[in-house]
Amino acid sequence: GDRGRVYLAPTPVHEEIATQAKPEWKPDMPMPDNPRWFSPPLYGLTTFGDLFTPRQLVALTTFSDLVREAMEKVKRDAIAAGLPDDGKPLREGGAGAEGYAEAVGVYLGFAVDKLSTTSNTVCTWQTKPTRLVAAFSRQAIPMTWDYAEANGFGGAAGDYHFPVLSVTEVIQRFPQCTSGFAGQREATAQDCSVDRVVSADPPYYDNIGYADLSDFFYVWLRRSLRPVFPDLFATLAVPKAEELVATPYRHGSKANAEAFFIQGMTKAVQRLAEQVHPAYPVTVFYAFKQSETEAHTGVVSSGWESFLEAVLKAGFAVTGTWPVRTELIVALKKRVSALASSIVLVCRKRPSAAPTATRREFISALKRELPAALRLLQRGNIAPVDLAQASIGPGMGVYTRYSKVIEASGETLSVRDALALINQTLDEVLAEQEGDFDADTRWAVAWFEQQGFAEGEFGLAETLSKAKNTSVQGMVEAGILESKRGKVRLLRPDELPTDWDPGTEKRLTIWEMVHHLIQVLGSGGESGAAELVAKLGAEAEIARELAYRLYQICERKKRAQEALSYNALVQSWREITRLARAEPGERAETRDMFAEEEV
């Protein structure tokens, strides 16, 4: 229709046609018995073929078979156009008619593979805007209780034309001055990194089941492209035995899985250390946020611990950290505290003459060097969600400059304990930044840590206010607090007045600056927040420090919704401050450009 879609119920004829679909083949490979990544087997859908309706299977198998027909036609056309018919296949470097036809077939096979993500029963329906949502919004196959089924010729998401178009756009942007090569090697035994500059993106402990999830795509690629790459597609499923992930169901127990990961990762990193060009560092991407566990000295991450253990055993020292914005924060990631960056660890071989240090010396060096490193990270506008991960780099830089760190008992300080001390020092540094805050804000931070935005007893609030050199009544007058019937609570951003002007405030607090900025960012976007930052002047930078501190509290207290607000404010800070320096007219134009049009 003119102003939206019209939804029609199926007729009996439609239903009869749908039930006539009889696929001649379906992928019968069983899904893993691992509910963390695969929920459907719990409900009787045990194979990858069970994830498709009969007519989806008919469509996908037909498209897959047409890839072979297309290659034959391309070969005939290529010969007719003058390409030599040398009979040399693509896998042997063929550039004649056969190699060219197989290359086109590879891209068409990619398109069919992409089509499988929008032609299955894991797809759901999004209402705003109305459209089909493909499988794999995260790295798992969940159970879906209802699903949307796309038309392969419908001219929208799920149409085969769209993945073909995407592949075509990539090809058009390929550099044409050289040829590329992709090869598969066993990381623990490879010899292709000799005198090379290496940048690695290793598996993230137990976070993602790459090989298991790849089978969803492999079954369709194998059907389309097995004649082109018979060795690559010789196995019925993706090889998994050597995959460097800590998967308990594959290794019998969590302890066995962790030992396998550390042993394999150590070998792989040692192999790099032996071969890479000595003049350059090895950079390792690690976009990983493992669920945390309590250790006797603090909070550590078993994924980071195991990975760093492997790096150190290989003889590397961490010499720096580069947070690199690599993650696209859309859809599901907008609703969770997902990492916005990959943390790139910069590693070099540790000198053989590296000194030893005591635990006390290590802690002293941490407290001396980590605050400056964190200030640099904050100045670079790293998102709060990434700060704890990024601080591991400079912290481990201190730890790994020593051949070992000795405990008072004479034992070596473990990576686990070193990480706990780094996290503890991070907490102390962020807490020390509260010295820049006014008394009302210091009270609000302490109260927020205890109560969040929930009510608390007036007596407790009054006692805390005396310790912070302020008063409950003063903070009520400042507009950050509500006090009635013996109860006290902090005002949420959506409860603050929308016409707030910091220039008229007699008792201006950093706390209200942050929460008014969050309110304006939500209602008026970055340009609206920029107008407020322009009024706040130099005080705005202190407000950003408070956002880091409050995010850290929310993360520790499992207050996900509030954490998202503080993280979003810092992530938008660079653009907000850029707009704050612009002329009012430019800010208005920016706001209009991103405003949603009425539909």
Salt bridges, closest charged atoms under 4 A:
ASP50 OD1 - LYS26 NZ 3.26
ASP65 OD2 - ARG223 NH2 3.13
ASP77 OD2 - LYS73 NZ 3.09
GLU98 OE1 - LYS75 NZ 3.65
GLU149 OE2 - ARG55 NE 3.00
ASP206 OD2 - ARG36 NH1 3.17
ASP212 OD2 - ARG250 NH2 3.10
ASP215 OD2 - LYS240 NZ 2.61
GLU243 OE1 - ARG250 NH1 2.98
GLU305 OE1 - ARG416 NH2 2.90
GLU327 OE1 - LYS333 NZ 3.12
GLU369 OE2 - ARG368 NH2 3.97
GLU369 OE1 - ARG401 NH2 2.80
GLU407 OE1 - ARG359 NH1 3.03
ASP417 OD1 - HIS296 NE2 3.58
GLU428 OE1 - LYS367 NZ 3.73
GLU434 OE2 - ARG549 NE 2.69
ASP440 OD2 - ARG507 NE 2.68
GLU449 OE1 - ARG549 NH2 3.98
GLU449 OE2 - ARG556 NH2 2.55
GLU457 OE2 - LYS487 NZ 2.55
GLU462 OE2 - LYS466 NZ 3.01
GLU482 OE2 - LYS484 NZ 3.90
GLU482 OE1 - ARG489 NE 3.22
ASP494 OD1 - ARG492 NE 3.34
GLU495 OE2 - ARG489 NH2 2.62
GLU495 OE2 - ARG492 NH2 3.72
GLU531 OE2 - ARG591 NH1 3.18
GLU541 OE1 - ARG544 NH2 3.12
GLU555 OE2 - LYS289 NZ 2.89
GLU575 OE2 - ARG578 NH2 2.77
GLU586 OE2 - ARG578 NH1 3.48
